[in-house]
Amino acid sequence: MFILENISKSYGPIRALDKININIPSNNFVVILGPSGCGKSTLLRQLSFIEIPDQGIVMLNLNGATFKSDSTKRPWPKLTCVFQKQFLWPHLTLKENIELPLKNNQRSTPAEVEKIIEQFEMEGFINRYPNEVSGGQAQRAALVRAFVLKPEIMLIDEAHGGLDLEQQHILNSHFVSLKHTGVGLIIVTHSLEFAQKYADFIVVLENGRVTDSGDQSIFKNPSSRFLHLALSSFE
């Protein structure tokens, strides 16, 4: 369970998060929704312990251990992140990028790595460098690099960015498989349809504040303006 107490974060004059208090499950399929610029990616960085909030504290209770944003190290690789900027090393091939974190954490065998590469249909470009592939192909590499670490929690920012419909379907099937093995998923997306189909718990952000949260029942009686508008477009 993630416990956020009075979390605020600013970048210069811009207040990205404003006094957020919420508990977010760490062992469910969680989707973070909201309009562009509402603070979704900033919230994900707080949950990942990559950034420290200006005010408040983020706590994660994971298998009896407690991690705190103000005093403990990031719980990697138990918690892994995939952001829109893939952070692939330009001097390494995609395969070398995928295998790099395994040098100190043998959490997947070479055969398991090859299987995931095959599932994501990356054989044709796996030995190319990041500047030699498309954005969608680089995104697949970043996702596979996270999968092979066999994390307990995965945080993913705009998971479907740059992927065609077939690859989105493949990725969603991986998410479902991970959920069934007990991996917690927290995914930032603009897709209401994705949230309605897969999410166990939804967090809605608007202007840096949580305006709705809960299970699928929030779609029946939403409090947030964003959900009202998004749902009305489906009617």
C-alpha positions in Angstrom: 0.0 0.0 0.0 1.2 3.5 -0.9 0.3 6.1 1.7 0.5 9.7 0.6 0.3 12.4 3.3 -0.1 16.0 2.3 2.0 15.7 -0.8 2.9 18.9 -2.7 5.4 19.3 -5.5 6.3 22.5 -7.5 8.5 23.2 -10.4 9.4 26.9 -10.1 6.0 28.8 -10.1 4.1 25.7 -11.3 2.4 23.7 -8.5 2.1 20.2 -10.0 0.7 18.5 -6.9 -1.3 20.2 -4.2 -1.7 18.7 -0.8 -2.6 15.1 -1.9 -3.8 12.7 0.8 -4.6 9.2 -0.5 -3.9 5.5 0.0 -3.2 3.7 -3.3 -3.1 -0.2 -3.4 0.2 -1.6 -4.5 -1.0 -5.1 -5.3 -3.8 -4.2 -7.7 -4.3 -2.9 -11.2 -4.3 0.9 -10.6 -5.0 3.5 -13.4 -4.2 7.2 -12.9 -6.5 9.3 -15.2 -6.7 13.0 -15.8 -6.3 15.8 -18.5 -2.9 16.8 -19.8 -0.8 18.8 -17.3 -2.8 17.7 -14.3 0.2 16.1 -12.5 -0.2 12.5 -13.4 3.5 12.0 -14.3 4.6 14.0 -11.3 2.5 11.7 -9.1 4.1 8.7 -10.6 7.6 10.1 -9.9 6.6 10.5 -6.3 5.4 6.9 -6.1 8.6 5.7 -7.7 10.8 7.5 -5.0 12.7 9.1 -7.9 11.6 12.6 -6.7 11.1 13.8 -3.2 8.0 15.9 -2.5 8.4 19.5 -1.4 6.0 18.8 1.4 4.6 15.7 2.9 5.7 12.1 2.8 5.2 9.0 0.6 5.3 5.7 2.3 5.2 2.2 0.8 4.4 -0.9 2.8 5.7 -3.9 0.9 5.9 -7.4 2.3 6.5 -6.2 5.8 9.0 -3.5 4.9 8.3 0.2 5.0 9.9 2.6 2.5 9.7 6.4 3.1 10.4 9.1 0.6 12.2 11.2 3.2 14.5 8.6 4.7 14.9 5.3 2.7 16.3 4.3 -0.6 14.1 3.5 -3.6 13.0 -0.2 -3.5 14.5 -1.1 -6.9 14.1 -3.7 -8.5 11.1 -4.7 -6.5 9.6 -1.5 -7.8 10.4 -0.6 -11.4 9.4 2.3 -13.6 8.9 2.9 -17.3 8.5 6.6 -18.2 7.8 8.3 -21.6 11.5 9.1 -21.9 12.8 5.5 -22.2 16.3 6.3 -20.8 17.9 3.8 -23.1 21.7 4.0 -23.3 22.5 5.2 -26.9 25.8 3.3 -27.1 24.1 0.0 -26.4 21.8 -2.1 -28.6 18.2 -2.6 -27.5 19.1 -6.1 -26.3 22.1 -4.8 -24.4 19.9 -2.2 -22.7 17.4 -4.9 -21.7 20.2 -7.2 -20.3 22.1 -4.4 -18.5 20.2 -4.4 -15.2 20.4 -8.2 -15.1 24.1 -8.1 -14.7 23.7 -7.4 -11.0 20.2 -8.9 -10.6 19.8 -12.3 -12.2 16.0 -12.2 -12.0 15.5 -13.7 -15.5 17.4 -16.4 -17.4 18.6 -15.7 -21.0 15.8 -18.1 -22.2 13.2 -16.0 -20.4 14.6 -12.8 -21.9 14.5 -14.3 -25.4 10.9 -15.5 -24.8 9.7 -12.0 -23.9 11.6 -10.5 -26.9 9.8 -12.9 -29.1 6.4 -12.2 -27.6 6.9 -8.5 -28.4 8.1 -9.3 -31.9 11.4 -7.5 -31.5 13.7 -10.1 -33.2 14.0 -8.0 -36.3 15.4 -4.9 -34.6 16.6 -6.2 -31.2 20.3 -5.7 -32.1 19.9 -2.1 -33.4 20.8 1.0 -31.4 18.1 3.3 -29.9 18.7 6.0 -32.6 18.1 3.3 -35.3 14.5 2.4 -34.3 11.1 4.1 -34.0 9.7 5.5 -30.8 7.3 2.6 -30.5 10.1 0.1 -30.9 12.2 1.9 -28.2 9.1 1.9 -25.9 8.8 -1.9 -26.3 12.5 -2.2 -25.3 11.9 -0.1 -22.2 8.9 -2.2 -21.2 10.7 -5.5 -21.7 13.7 -4.2 -19.7 11.2 -3.7 -16.8 9.5 -7.0 -17.3 12.7 -9.1 -17.1 13.4 -7.8 -13.6 10.3 -9.6 -12.4 9.2 -6.6 -10.2 6.6 -6.7 -7.5 5.3 -3.3 -8.5 5.5 -1.7 -11.9 4.8 2.0 -12.5 4.2 2.9 -16.2 3.7 6.4 -17.7 1.6 6.4 -20.9 2.2 2.7 -21.4 0.7 2.6 -25.0 2.6 5.6 -26.4 4.0 4.9 -29.8 2.5 1.4 -30.0 0.1 0.2 -32.7 -3.2 -1.5 -31.9 -1.7 -5.0 -32.1 1.2 -4.1 -29.8 -1.2 -2.5 -27.4 -3.2 -5.7 -27.3 0.0 -7.7 -26.6 1.0 -5.3 -23.9 -2.4 -5.5 -22.3 -2.3 -9.3 -22.2 1.0 -9.0 -20.4 -0.5 -6.7 -17.9 -3.3 -9.2 -17.2 -0.8 -12.0 -16.8 1.3 -9.9 -14.4 -1.7 -9.1 -12.4 -2.6 -12.8 -12.0 0.9 -13.5 -10.7 0.5 -10.9 -8.0 2.4 -8.0 -9.6 1.0 -4.6 -8.7 0.5 -2.2 -11.7 0.1 1.5 -11.6 -0.4 3.0 -15.0 -0.8 6.6 -16.2 -3.1 6.8 -19.2 -5.5 9.1 -21.1 -7.6 6.2 -22.1 -11.0 6.0 -20.3 -11.7 2.8 -22.1 -8.5 1.1 -20.8 -9.4 2.2 -17.2 -12.9 0.8 -17.5 -11.7 -2.5 -18.9 -8.8 -3.2 -16.6 -8.6 -1.1 -13.5 -9.3 -2.4 -10.0 -8.6 1.1 -8.6 -8.7 4.5 -10.3 -7.2 7.8 -9.3 -8.4 10.9 -11.1 -6.2 14.1 -11.0 -7.2 17.6 -11.9 -5.0 20.6 -11.4 -2.7 18.7 -9.1 -5.4 17.4 -6.8 -7.3 14.1 -6.5 -10.9 14.7 -7.5 -12.0 11.1 -7.6 -10.7 7.7 -6.5 -12.0 4.2 -5.9 -13.1 1.1 -7.8 -15.1 0.8 -10.9 -18.2 2.3 -9.2 -16.8 5.8 -9.6 -17.7 5.6 -13.3 -21.4 5.3 -12.3 -21.4 8.4 -10.1 -18.3 10.5 -10.8 -17.4 13.5 -8.7 -14.7 15.0 -11.0 -15.4 17.3 -14.0 -12.9 15.3 -16.0 -14.8 12.0 -15.6 -18.2 13.7 -16.3 -16.9 15.1 -19.6 -15.0 11.9 -20.6 -18.0 9.7 -19.8 -20.5 12.0 -21.6 -18.4 11.6 -24.8 -19.2 7.9 -24.8 -22.9 8.4 -24.6 
